[in-house]
Amino acid sequence: MTAKVLTGRKVFFIFAAAFGVVIGVNIMLAVQAISTFPGLVTKNSYVASQSFDRDRAAQIALAWTARAEVKDGILRLSIVDGAGLPVQPDSLKATLGRATHVGEDQIPAFEFDGEAHVAPVDLAPGNWNLRLLATGPDGTMFRQLLAIYVGRTT
């Protein structure tokens, strides 16, 4: 039985194939990351920073707390004031979507039931974000990003 000789040519092809796989996987992952990124949060962070402290102080003064959950296909958004009483904002806009891409974004059609804002949703299991924008009685903007986990139903 004769042993095969490991030549320099074979070693080169082994290294080239290994590096080719690594580079190919990196390119594929980079393309996926770029194609699923939802984009900018703000167009100009410097301009946004100029009113950040003032906006945050006004929002804190509202003393609102927001919580959201999904149960049996119903999104329930509770906004309460400092006394724990339900709040119905002057305006309410929300986008429900994944943190990593905008392909599954939804705009819930909320209705106020006297205690909370409810809307039917059809969500796949996993992590979801509710990006909330509400207006207080004095025009103060209330912004929240609420994380929601939807478990598997079996």
C-alpha positions as CSV (number, residue, x, y, z in Angstrom):
1,M,0.0,0.0,0.0
2,T,1.5,3.3,-1.1
3,A,0.8,6.5,0.8
4,K,-0.4,9.6,-1.1
5,V,2.0,12.5,-1.1
6,L,0.8,15.8,0.2
7,T,2.2,18.3,-2.3
8,G,2.3,22.0,-2.1
9,R,-0.3,22.2,-4.8
10,K,-2.8,20.2,-2.7
11,V,-2.1,22.3,0.4
12,F,-2.8,25.4,-1.7
13,F,-6.2,24.1,-2.9
14,I,-7.1,23.0,0.7
15,F,-6.4,26.5,2.0
16,A,-8.1,28.2,-1.0
17,A,-11.2,26.1,-0.5
18,A,-11.3,26.8,3.3
19,F,-10.9,30.6,2.8
20,G,-13.4,30.5,-0.1
21,V,-16.0,29.0,2.2
22,V,-15.4,31.6,5.0
23,I,-15.4,34.5,2.6
24,G,-18.6,33.2,0.8
25,V,-20.4,32.8,4.1
26,N,-19.4,36.3,5.3
27,I,-20.6,37.9,2.0
28,M,-23.9,36.0,2.3
29,L,-24.4,37.2,5.9
30,A,-23.5,40.8,5.0
31,V,-26.0,40.8,2.1
32,Q,-28.8,39.4,4.4
33,A,-28.0,42.0,7.1
34,I,-28.2,44.9,4.7
35,S,-31.3,43.7,3.0
36,T,-33.3,43.2,6.2
37,F,-32.2,46.4,8.0
38,P,-35.2,48.6,8.5
39,G,-33.3,51.8,8.1
40,L,-32.7,55.0,10.0
41,V,-34.4,55.8,13.3
42,T,-33.9,59.5,12.8
43,K,-32.6,61.4,9.8
44,N,-30.4,63.7,11.7
45,S,-29.4,62.7,15.2
46,Y,-27.9,66.1,16.0
47,V,-31.2,67.9,15.2
48,A,-33.1,65.3,17.2
49,S,-30.8,65.7,20.2
50,Q,-31.5,69.5,20.4
51,S,-35.0,68.9,21.8
52,F,-34.5,65.5,23.4
53,D,-34.2,66.7,27.1
54,R,-37.2,69.0,26.7
55,D,-39.3,66.4,25.0
56,R,-38.3,63.8,27.6
57,A,-39.2,66.1,30.5
58,A,-42.6,66.8,29.0
59,Q,-43.3,63.1,28.5
60,I,-42.3,62.3,32.1
61,A,-44.6,65.1,33.3
62,L,-47.5,63.3,31.7
63,A,-46.8,60.4,34.1
64,W,-48.2,57.9,31.6
65,T,-47.2,54.2,31.7
66,A,-47.8,52.0,28.6
67,R,-47.9,48.2,28.4
68,A,-48.9,45.9,25.6
69,E,-49.6,42.2,25.2
70,V,-51.0,39.9,22.7
71,K,-53.4,37.1,23.7
72,D,-55.6,35.0,21.5
73,G,-55.0,37.3,18.4
74,I,-55.9,40.5,20.3
75,L,-53.3,43.2,20.9
76,R,-54.1,45.0,24.1
77,L,-52.4,48.4,24.7
78,S,-52.9,49.8,28.2
79,I,-52.0,53.4,28.9
80,V,-52.5,54.6,32.4
81,D,-51.8,57.9,34.2
82,G,-50.0,58.4,37.5
83,A,-53.1,57.5,39.4
84,G,-53.5,54.2,37.5
85,L,-56.6,55.4,35.6
86,P,-56.9,54.5,31.9
87,V,-55.9,57.2,29.4
88,Q,-57.4,57.8,26.0
89,P,-54.9,60.1,24.2
90,D,-56.0,62.8,21.8
91,S,-54.3,60.9,19.0
92,L,-52.8,57.4,18.9
93,K,-50.5,56.0,16.1
94,A,-48.7,52.7,16.4
95,T,-46.7,50.4,14.2
96,L,-46.3,46.7,15.2
97,G,-43.3,45.0,13.6
98,R,-40.2,43.0,14.0
99,A,-37.0,44.7,15.3
100,T,-34.9,43.5,12.4
101,H,-37.0,44.2,9.3
102,V,-40.1,46.1,8.1
103,G,-41.5,43.3,5.9
104,E,-44.1,42.2,8.5
105,D,-45.0,45.7,9.9
106,Q,-48.7,46.3,10.7
107,I,-50.7,49.3,11.7
108,P,-53.2,48.1,14.4
109,A,-56.7,49.5,14.1
110,F,-57.2,50.3,17.8
111,E,-60.5,50.8,19.5
112,F,-60.8,52.0,23.1
113,D,-62.9,49.7,25.3
114,G,-62.9,52.0,28.3
115,E,-59.8,50.4,29.9
116,A,-57.4,49.8,27.0
117,H,-56.9,50.1,23.3
118,V,-57.5,46.7,21.5
119,A,-56.9,45.6,18.0
120,P,-57.0,42.2,16.2
121,V,-53.6,41.1,15.0
122,D,-52.2,38.0,13.3
123,L,-48.6,37.5,14.5
124,A,-46.2,34.7,14.0
125,P,-44.4,33.5,17.2
126,G,-41.3,35.6,18.3
127,N,-40.3,39.0,19.4
128,W,-42.3,42.0,18.2
129,N,-42.0,45.8,18.8
130,L,-44.9,48.2,19.2
131,R,-43.7,51.7,18.2
132,L,-46.2,54.0,19.9
133,L,-46.8,57.7,19.3
134,A,-49.6,59.3,21.3
135,T,-50.6,62.9,22.0
136,G,-51.5,64.2,25.4
137,P,-54.3,66.7,26.1
138,D,-51.7,69.6,26.1
139,G,-50.1,68.4,22.8
140,T,-47.2,66.6,24.5
141,M,-45.9,63.7,22.4
142,F,-45.7,60.4,24.2
143,R,-43.3,58.0,22.5
144,Q,-42.7,54.4,23.6
145,L,-41.1,51.3,22.1
146,L,-42.8,48.3,23.7
147,A,-41.4,44.8,23.3
148,I,-43.9,42.0,22.9
149,Y,-43.2,38.3,22.9
150,V,-45.6,36.0,21.1
151,G,-45.2,32.4,22.1
152,R,-46.0,29.3,20.0
153,T,-49.5,27.9,20.0
154,T,-49.7,24.2,19.8
